[in-house]
Amino acid sequence: MEVTDVRLRCVKTEGRMRAIASITLDGEFVIHDIRVIDGNNGYFVAMPSKRTPDGEFRDIAHPISTGAREKIQQAVLQEYSRQKEIDSTEWEKEAQTPL
């Protein structure tokens, strides 16, 4: 299994969620609503989930092997870092532009 595409939308919320991603696996299967969370030990990826009637959250889709989870997390966080770098560079350019 390879992550062949990552699409990311950064979000600005009061909580710890920083972005929402969609990934494509092997060019054939898409998973939407993967979240990038700013946790106590750094960023991590949370798979799409829904709330059950008793208030718990259950994953809708998730990897069943450690290797697959690591590939997904690495691909999503790498794209998140790239987007943050682009955003900060654009912000710096705007700050240097005279009014």
C-alpha positions as CSV (number, residue, x, y, z in Angstrom):
1,M,0.0,0.0,0.0
2,E,1.3,3.4,-1.0
3,V,-0.2,6.9,-0.3
4,T,-0.3,8.3,-3.8
5,D,-1.9,11.7,-3.1
6,V,-2.5,13.9,0.0
7,R,-4.9,16.9,-0.1
8,L,-4.9,19.1,2.9
9,R,-7.0,22.0,4.2
10,C,-5.6,23.9,7.1
11,V,-8.2,25.0,9.7
12,K,-8.0,27.7,12.4
13,T,-10.0,26.5,15.4
14,E,-9.8,27.1,19.1
15,G,-9.2,23.4,19.6
16,R,-6.2,21.2,18.7
17,M,-7.3,20.3,15.2
18,R,-4.9,21.9,12.7
19,A,-6.0,20.4,9.3
20,I,-8.3,18.0,7.5
21,A,-6.8,15.7,4.9
22,S,-7.9,13.3,2.2
23,I,-5.5,10.6,1.0
24,T,-5.5,8.4,-2.0
25,L,-4.2,4.8,-1.6
26,D,-2.5,3.2,-4.6
27,G,-4.3,5.6,-6.9
28,E,-7.5,3.7,-6.3
29,F,-9.1,4.4,-2.9
30,V,-9.7,7.7,-1.1
31,I,-10.2,8.3,2.6
32,H,-11.6,11.7,3.6
33,D,-11.8,13.6,6.9
34,I,-8.4,12.5,8.3
35,R,-7.5,15.1,11.0
36,V,-4.1,16.6,11.9
37,I,-4.1,17.1,15.7
38,D,-1.7,19.1,17.8
39,G,-1.2,16.7,20.7
40,N,0.9,16.9,23.9
41,N,3.8,15.1,22.2
42,G,3.6,16.7,18.8
43,Y,1.3,16.4,15.8
44,F,-0.5,13.1,15.0
45,V,-3.1,11.9,12.5
46,A,-6.6,10.9,13.6
47,M,-8.6,8.7,11.3
48,P,-12.2,9.6,10.3
49,S,-14.7,8.8,13.1
50,K,-18.3,9.2,14.1
51,R,-19.9,9.6,17.5
52,T,-22.0,6.6,18.7
53,P,-25.3,7.0,20.5
54,D,-23.5,6.5,23.8
55,G,-21.1,9.4,23.1
56,E,-18.0,7.4,22.2
57,F,-16.1,7.9,18.9
58,R,-15.5,5.0,16.6
59,D,-13.2,5.0,13.6
60,I,-15.0,4.7,10.3
61,A,-11.8,3.6,8.5
62,H,-8.4,2.8,9.9
63,P,-5.2,0.9,9.1
64,I,-4.9,-2.5,10.7
65,S,-1.1,-2.7,10.6
66,T,1.5,-0.5,12.2
67,G,3.3,-0.1,8.9
68,A,0.2,1.2,7.1
69,R,-0.5,3.6,10.0
70,E,3.1,4.9,9.8
71,K,2.9,5.4,6.0
72,I,-0.4,7.4,6.3
73,Q,0.9,9.5,9.2
74,Q,4.2,10.3,7.5
75,A,2.5,11.3,4.3
76,V,-0.1,13.5,5.9
77,L,2.3,15.2,8.3
78,Q,4.9,15.7,5.6
79,E,2.2,17.5,3.5
80,Y,1.1,19.5,6.6
81,S,4.7,20.7,7.2
82,R,5.0,21.7,3.5
83,Q,1.8,23.7,3.7
84,K,2.8,25.4,6.9
85,E,6.1,26.4,5.2
86,I,4.3,27.8,2.2
87,D,1.8,29.7,4.4
88,S,4.6,31.2,6.6
89,T,6.6,32.3,3.5
90,E,3.5,33.9,1.9
91,W,2.8,35.7,5.2
92,E,6.3,37.0,5.4
93,K,6.1,38.3,1.8
94,E,2.9,40.1,2.6
95,A,4.4,41.6,5.8
96,Q,7.3,43.1,3.7
97,T,5.0,44.5,1.0
98,P,4.6,48.3,1.5
99,L,1.0,49.5,1.9
